[in-house]
Amino acid sequence: MSGLEDDDGAAGQADPSDAMAALEQEVGELKHALVSHAVIDQAIGTLIALGHMDAGQGWAVLQKVSQHTNIKLWHVAELVITWAQTGDLAADIRAELQQALCEHATPRNPVNAPRRGPDK
């Protein structure tokens, strides 16, 4: 008898119900990750449009707000999307978001800036 066999002689075989439960858990986690990723991408798009920033800056804003409010990043993303749709956002989160936007926003595109007359 090798050291790999258990008492009934089955070598390395797991209980099929355990394997099925593990696979179901993994599928659930992957579904959650997929939905979370989509929500985060939508929030970054919102910040790009409203905050005059690029995707990297939008990601940094979400991270900063998440860290400073101790709220999971995907939940901050949900709050940003809801805020863009309704204008509703808790005061503490709004303050953190405003601070992060100020730190990461880029100046407006020079094309949109007021034009000066010709230099003389």
C-alpha positions in Angstrom: 0.0 0.0 0.0 1.5 3.4 -1.0 1.4 6.4 1.3 -1.0 8.2 -1.1 -3.9 5.8 -0.5 -6.5 6.5 2.2 -8.2 3.8 4.3 -10.5 2.6 1.5 -7.7 2.3 -1.1 -8.7 5.3 -3.2 -5.6 7.2 -4.2 -5.9 11.0 -4.2 -9.7 11.1 -5.1 -11.7 13.9 -3.6 -15.3 13.7 -2.8 -17.3 14.8 -5.9 -19.6 16.9 -3.8 -16.6 18.8 -2.3 -15.3 19.4 -5.8 -18.7 20.6 -7.0 -19.0 23.0 -4.1 -15.5 24.4 -4.7 -16.4 24.9 -8.4 -19.7 26.6 -7.5 -17.8 28.9 -5.1 -15.2 29.8 -7.8 -17.9 30.5 -10.4 -19.7 32.8 -7.9 -16.5 34.7 -7.2 -15.7 35.1 -10.9 -19.3 36.4 -11.5 -18.8 38.9 -8.7 -15.4 40.0 -10.1 -16.9 40.4 -13.5 -19.7 42.6 -12.3 -17.4 44.6 -10.0 -15.0 45.2 -12.9 -17.8 46.6 -15.0 -19.0 48.9 -12.2 -15.4 50.1 -11.7 -15.0 50.8 -15.4 -18.3 52.7 -15.5 -17.2 54.8 -12.5 -13.8 55.6 -14.2 -15.7 56.6 -17.3 -17.9 58.9 -15.2 -14.8 60.5 -13.6 -13.1 60.9 -17.0 -16.2 62.8 -18.3 -16.9 64.9 -15.2 -13.4 65.3 -13.8 -11.4 66.1 -17.0 -8.9 63.2 -16.4 -7.6 60.1 -18.0 -8.4 56.5 -17.0 -5.3 56.2 -14.8 -6.3 59.4 -12.9 -9.9 58.0 -12.5 -8.5 54.8 -11.1 -6.3 56.8 -8.6 -9.4 58.8 -7.5 -11.4 55.7 -6.8 -8.4 54.2 -4.9 -7.9 57.3 -2.8 -11.6 57.6 -1.9 -11.7 53.9 -1.0 -8.6 54.1 1.2 -9.7 57.3 3.0 -13.3 56.2 3.6 -12.4 52.5 4.3 -15.0 51.4 1.7 -14.3 48.7 -0.8 -13.3 50.1 -4.2 -16.2 48.5 -6.1 -18.6 50.0 -3.6 -17.1 53.5 -4.0 -17.5 52.9 -7.8 -21.2 52.1 -7.3 -21.6 55.3 -5.2 -19.9 57.4 -7.9 -22.2 56.0 -10.5 -25.3 56.7 -8.3 -24.0 60.2 -7.6 -23.6 60.9 -11.3 -27.2 59.7 -11.9 -29.0 61.3 -8.9 -26.6 63.9 -7.4 -26.9 62.0 -4.1 -23.7 61.3 -2.2 -23.0 61.2 1.6 -21.2 64.3 2.8 -18.0 62.5 4.0 -17.7 60.6 0.7 -18.4 63.7 -1.3 -15.6 65.6 0.6 -13.1 62.8 -0.1 -14.2 62.6 -3.8 -13.8 66.3 -4.2 -10.4 66.3 -2.6 -9.2 63.4 -4.8 -10.7 65.0 -7.9 -8.8 68.2 -7.2 -5.5 66.3 -6.7 -5.9 64.2 -9.9 -7.8 66.3 -12.4 -5.9 67.9 -15.3 -6.4 71.4 -16.4 -9.0 71.8 -19.1 -8.0 71.1 -22.6 -6.3 74.2 -24.1 -8.7 73.9 -27.1 -11.5 74.8 -24.8 -9.7 77.6 -23.1 -10.6 81.2 -23.9 -8.5 82.5 -26.8 -6.2 85.5 -26.5 -5.8 88.0 -29.2 -2.6 88.0 -31.3 0.5 89.0 -29.3 1.9 92.4 -30.4 
